[in-house]
């Protein structure tokens, strides 16, 4: 192994020759990137040692999209801890892209991410739920929904600003794309989104399970329109049913619910709807 004890051992300049010498050359940028990578690896190793020292039964690292953290994990973890109380569980909520990265880099044992029906499966389906509009009770969207007799479409979201989230990208509707392009507020965390919605500032798109059990003040409804027969068969809905479905999938769900978690292989990718 080669050790660089000082900058003079690097054969070429790492900084451009300017008055302030604060611009890195390509070599300097590489030195910085590799140094950060090396120190990050060291820090993660120290953290892993510390975590294992605190846990007598081992550690399971879970990364999940925020909606899955709210709707999927609580009940599963309750049952899991009852069976394996000595196992330490660490949970991080990130977006689907970060879930993939962490699982592939062996920074997580289980990943829960999201997708639309028809997307390439990255695991085994563990949950499917309706995507719908979440808005303030008594707000403009809610009033418009009631005025249409509960058979509204996604177009009624024009009545309130939209807070953008990765889940909004799953709704393939022209009106939603326009609202996303005009949105100047974005959030990934479900709790933060619901807080903004409850204040009457914005409306958003979430799965039902993510808002079930939330305090009063928010309304949830699933826009509907007549669906092609093939789509109806895939979602298991009659014509006129929900137009979009949200799903959690991955072999993790069967393992968690079936008490097989300790036998899970590392790098288990579980899909949910982004």
C-alpha positions in Angstrom: 0.0 0.0 0.0 1.3 3.5 -0.9 0.9 6.3 1.6 1.2 10.0 0.6 2.7 11.8 3.6 2.6 15.3 2.1 1.4 17.2 -1.0 5.0 17.2 -2.4 4.7 13.5 -3.2 1.9 14.2 -5.7 3.8 14.6 -9.0 1.5 17.2 -10.6 -0.3 20.4 -9.3 -3.6 20.0 -7.5 -4.5 23.7 -7.6 -4.5 26.1 -10.5 -2.0 28.9 -10.2 -4.2 31.9 -9.3 -3.9 34.6 -6.7 -6.2 32.7 -4.2 -5.3 29.2 -5.2 -8.8 27.9 -4.5 -9.5 26.1 -7.7 -8.7 22.5 -8.0 -7.2 21.0 -11.0 -8.7 17.7 -12.4 -6.0 15.8 -10.4 -6.8 17.9 -7.3 -10.5 17.1 -7.6 -9.7 13.4 -7.9 -7.5 13.6 -4.8 -10.3 15.3 -2.9 -13.0 12.7 -4.1 -10.8 9.7 -3.3 -9.9 11.1 0.1 -13.5 11.7 0.9 -14.4 8.2 -0.2 -11.7 6.7 1.9 -12.6 8.7 5.0 -16.3 7.8 4.5 -15.4 4.1 4.3 -13.5 4.4 7.6 -16.3 6.3 9.3 -18.9 3.7 8.2 -16.6 0.9 9.5 -16.3 2.7 12.9 -20.1 3.2 13.0 -20.8 -0.4 12.1 -18.5 -1.6 14.9 -20.2 0.7 17.4 -23.7 -0.4 16.3 -22.8 -4.1 16.6 -21.3 -3.5 20.0 -24.7 -2.1 21.2 -26.8 -4.9 19.8 -26.7 -8.5 21.2 -28.9 -10.0 18.5 -27.5 -8.4 15.4 -28.6 -5.5 13.2 -31.0 -5.2 10.3 -30.7 -2.0 8.2 -33.8 -0.9 6.3 -34.1 1.9 3.7 -37.6 2.7 2.6 -39.5 5.4 0.8 -41.3 7.7 3.3 -44.8 6.3 2.4 -43.7 2.8 3.2 -42.1 3.9 6.5 -45.6 5.2 7.5 -47.8 2.5 6.1 -45.8 -0.8 5.9 -43.3 -0.9 8.7 -45.1 -0.2 11.9 -47.2 -3.3 12.1 -44.4 -5.5 10.8 -41.8 -4.2 13.2 -44.2 -4.7 16.2 -44.5 -8.4 15.3 -40.8 -8.7 14.5 -39.6 -7.2 17.8 -42.0 -9.5 19.7 -40.3 -12.5 18.1 -36.7 -11.1 18.1 -36.4 -8.4 20.8 -32.6 -8.4 20.8 -32.2 -7.5 17.1 -31.5 -3.8 16.5 -33.4 -2.3 13.5 -32.2 0.8 11.8 -34.6 2.6 9.4 -33.8 5.4 6.9 -36.4 7.1 4.7 -35.2 8.1 1.3 -36.4 8.1 -2.3 -36.4 5.1 -4.6 -33.2 6.0 -6.3 -31.4 6.2 -3.0 -32.9 2.9 -1.9 -31.4 1.2 -4.9 -28.0 2.8 -4.4 -27.8 1.9 -0.7 -28.8 -1.7 -1.3 -26.4 -2.2 -4.2 -23.6 -0.6 -2.1 -24.3 -3.0 0.8 -25.3 0.0 2.9 -28.7 -1.6 3.7 -30.0 -5.1 4.1 -33.6 -4.4 3.0 -34.9 -1.8 0.6 -38.5 -0.8 0.1 -39.2 1.3 -3.0 -42.1 2.3 -5.2 -43.3 1.8 -8.7 -46.4 1.9 -11.0 -48.1 -1.3 -12.1 -46.5 -2.5 -15.3 -43.0 -1.2 -14.3 -40.2 -3.8 -14.3 -40.5 -5.7 -11.0 -37.5 -5.5 -8.7 -38.7 -8.0 -6.2 -41.9 -9.5 -5.0 -45.1 -7.4 -4.6 -45.8 -6.9 -1.0 -48.6 -4.3 -1.0 -50.8 -2.4 -3.5 -52.8 0.7 -2.6 -54.8 3.5 -4.2 -53.1 6.8 -5.1 -55.4 9.7 -4.5 -55.7 13.4 -3.8 -55.0 14.6 -0.2 -56.2 18.1 0.6 -57.4 20.2 3.5 -60.9 19.4 4.8 -63.2 22.2 3.6 -60.6 23.5 1.2 -61.0 24.4 -2.5 -60.2 20.9 -3.7 -62.5 19.3 -1.2 -65.4 21.6 -2.1 -64.9 21.0 -5.8 -64.9 17.2 -5.1 -68.2 17.4 -3.2 -69.7 19.6 -5.9 -69.0 16.9 -8.5 -70.8 14.3 -6.3 -67.7 12.3 -5.5 -66.9 11.3 -9.1 -64.1 13.9 -9.7 -61.0 13.6 -11.8 -57.4 14.6 -11.3 -58.2 17.9 -13.0 -59.8 19.4 -9.9 -56.3 19.8 -8.4 -56.1 23.1 -10.3 -58.0 24.6 -7.4 -55.0 24.5 -5.0 -51.2 24.6 -5.4 -49.5 21.2 -5.6 -46.7 20.2 -3.3 -44.5 18.0 -5.5 -43.2 14.6 -4.3 -41.9 11.5 -6.1 -45.4 9.9 -5.9 -46.8 12.7 -8.1 -44.7 11.4 -10.9 -46.6 8.1 -10.9 -49.8 9.8 -12.0 -49.7 10.0 -15.8 -52.2 12.8 -16.3 -51.5 15.9 -18.4 -53.0 18.2 -15.7 -50.7 16.8 -13.0 -47.7 17.3 -15.3 -48.6 20.9 -15.7 -49.1 21.4 -12.0 -45.7 19.7 -11.3 -44.0 22.1 -13.7 -45.5 25.1 -12.0 -45.0 23.9 -8.4 -42.5 25.8 -6.3 -42.7 23.6 -3.2 -41.4 20.0 -3.0 -41.1 17.5 -0.1 -40.4 13.8 0.2 -41.4 13.2 3.8 -45.0 12.2 4.3 -45.3 13.9 7.7 -44.1 17.2 6.2 -46.5 16.9 3.2 -49.5 16.3 5.5 -48.5 19.2 7.7 -48.5 21.6 4.7 -51.8 20.1 3.4 -53.4 20.4 6.8 -52.4 24.1 7.0 -54.3 24.7 3.7 -51.2 25.8 1.9 -51.2 23.0 -0.7 -52.7 19.7 -1.9 -50.7 16.6 -2.9 -50.9 13.0 -4.0 -50.4 10.1 -1.5 -51.5 6.5 -1.1 -54.4 5.8 1.3 -52.4 3.9 3.8 -50.1 6.8 4.3 -52.9 9.0 5.5 -55.0 6.4 7.3 -55.1 7.1 11.1 -53.9 10.7 10.6 -55.5 13.5 12.8 -58.6 15.2 11.4 -58.2 18.1 9.0 -57.3 16.3 5.8 -59.5 14.6 3.2 -58.5 11.8 0.8 -60.3 10.7 -2.3 -59.4 8.7 -5.4 -60.3 10.3 -8.7 -62.0 7.9 -11.1 -62.7 7.6 -14.8 -63.6 4.7 -17.1 -60.6 2.4 -17.6 -59.7 0.2 -20.5 -60.6 -3.4 -20.0 -57.0 -4.5 -19.7 -56.3 -1.9 -17.0 -59.3 -3.0 -15.1 -58.2 -6.6 -15.1 -54.7 -5.6 -14.0 -55.9 -3.6 -11.0 -58.7 -5.9 -10.2 -61.2 -3.0 -10.4 -64.4 -2.5 -12.2 -64.7 0.1 -14.9 -64.8 3.6 -13.4 -62.5 2.5 -10.5 -59.3 4.2 -9.4 -57.1 5.1 -12.3 -53.7 4.6 -10.6 -52.4 2.0 -8.2 -49.5 2.3 -5.8 -47.6 -0.8 -4.8 -45.0 -2.1 -2.4 -43.1 -5.1 -3.5 -40.1 -7.2 -2.6 -39.3 -10.5 -1.0 -38.9 -8.6 2.3 -42.6 -8.5 3.0 -43.1 -12.2 3.0 -40.0 -12.7 5.1 -41.1 -10.0 7.6 -44.6 -11.2 7.9 -43.7 -14.8 7.9 -41.1 -14.5 10.6 -38.2 -15.3 8.3 -36.3 -12.0 8.6 -33.1 -13.5 10.2 -32.8 -15.8 7.2 -33.0 -12.9 4.6 -30.0 -12.6 2.3 -28.3 -9.2 2.3 -29.2 -6.8 -0.5 -32.8 -7.6 -0.6 -34.6 -5.1 -2.7 -38.2 -4.4 -2.0 -40.3 -2.3 -4.3 -42.9 0.3 -3.3 -44.4 3.2 -5.2 -41.9 6.0 -5.5 
